Amino acid sequence: MAYGDQIRTADQALAEVGLVNGAMFRIGGDATLTLQPSQLQLTSGQMITWVEGSLPEPVDIVTPVGIAGIRGTTVFVNIGDDPSAPTEIFSWEGRVAFRLVGSQEEVILNSGEQLFVSPGDRDIDQLRQRVQPLDRATALERLDNSPLINGFSRPLPTRSELEATVEELP
């Protein structure tokens, strides 16, 4: 694959891609993703991203509502079918730095925290106030039922870290 290439999944199809820099991702749910240098441009669908080893440079997940910075975490992104619906950013483990397009200010999500960002959101302080921890029951259901976590022959390499996050949630 080369920069500018697009990866798509339809219906129940899933795909896993490993990049030479150590970043890995799985997509599904009618996903469309374009590879760019240090960027994964997700325009639709679901994606879980993690890092194997350490990254020589940060990787950003670019969505229609903003940019999630991957710095050695496992992060889930869900862009629904409705373009006016909020995009979900969920830090399974580690820290995720989210910023709106055109802004340098960040919202930090720690392990087990989620943020829903609507297309019209422009106030970073309001976004910071909307960061919420996922409850243990919901996180456990996601861990057990997510096709992006469980739908592959190879287990998710960061699964033990995800399980540790779930155990620490209220």
N, C-alpha and C positions, 0 to 999 in steps of 0.2 A: 504494500500500500504506500501511497505517496501523499504529501500534503495536498489538500484540496479534494481528496477522495471522500466519498460519502458512503456511509454504512446505513442500511435500512433494515428494519424488521417489520413484519406484518403479522397481524392476528396474534397467535401464541408463539411465534418464532422468537428465539433468543440468540444472541451472539456474544462471544467473549473475544476480546482483543488485548494482546500484550504489546506494549510499546517498548522500543529498545532502551528508553530511559528508565524503565522499571515501573511505570504507571500501567495499571491494568484496569479494564472496565468490562462490564456486562451491560447489554442493553436489551430491551424488550418492550412490548406494549405499543406497537406501531411507532417505533422510535426512528428518528432521523438524526444522524450525527455526522459532522464534517470534521476531518482531521486538519489541524493547523499547527504550526510550530508552537509548542508549549500551550496549546489550547485544544479543548474538545468542545466543539460547538454543537450543543444539543438543542434542536428546535422542536422536538416532540418526543413523547414517550417517557420511559423510565430508564434510569441508569444507576448502577452502583459502581463506584470507583475506589480503588485502593492502590497502595504502593508496595511493591516487593523490593526491599532494600531501601536505599536512600536516593532521593532524586537529585541529579546534578543541578537542576533548576526547577522552580515551581511549575505546576501545571494548573491551568485554570479551566473550569467548566463554564462556558459561556452559554447563558440561557436568554430567552427573550426579555426577562426582567432584570437580569444582573449577572454577576460573575462570582462563582464560588472557587476559592483558592484551595488547592489540594497541597498539603504540606506534610504528608505522611499520615494520612487518616483514611478511614473508610466512610464515604459519604454517599447518600442516596438522593437522587433528584427525580422528581416526578412532574412532568409537564402534561397536563390533561388535554383532552381533545378540544375543549372549549377555549378559544384564545383569550377570553375575558376572565377565565378562572385563574385562581392563584397557582403559582408554582411552589412546590414543596421542596425545601432543602432540609435534609436530616443528617446530623452527624452521628453515625453509628458508633464511632470511636475516634478520639482525638479532637483536634480543633479545626474548624472550618472558618475561613474568613470570607464573608460575603460582602460585596459592594454593588451598588447600583451602577449601571452603565454611565460613564462620564464622571464618576466620583472616586475619590481616593479614600473617603471615610469608610470604615468597615464595621460590620456587625459580626461579632465572634460567637460561634456556636460551639459548645463543648460536647463531650460524649453524651449521647442520649437526648440532645436538644434539637428541636425542629423550628422552622420558620416558614410561614406561608407569605409569599410576596405576590401582590397583584400587579398587573401591567401598569396601573396608574400611580403606584407608590413612588414617592419622591423624598419623603421625610425619613432620614436615617435614624433619628431619635425615636420616632414611632416604631420603626422596624425593630430597634433594640428592645423596646418594651414588649414586643410581640413574640420574642423568643421564649419558647416553653419547653419544659422537659416532657418527654413522652412517658406515660405511665408504664409500669412493668408489664401489666397484662397485655397492653396493646403492642409493646415492643416484642414480647415473647410470641404473640400471634404472628407478627411480621417475620420474626426470625424463623418460625416453624413453617410458614406458608408462602414465603416469597419465592417465586420462580427464579429470580435473579440470584438468590442465595442457594436454593436447593435444586434448581432445574438443570444442573450440569453434572457430568460424570465425575469431574474433579471438584472436591469440596472447596468452598471459598477459603483461601489461605488465612484470612483474618477472622475466621469464625470464632475462635477461642476468645479473641478480643471483644467481638460482638456479644458473646455470651457473658463475659465479665461486665460489660456495660449494662446488660439487662439485669443482672443480679444486683447492681448498685442503684437501680431506679426505684423510686417510691411506689 
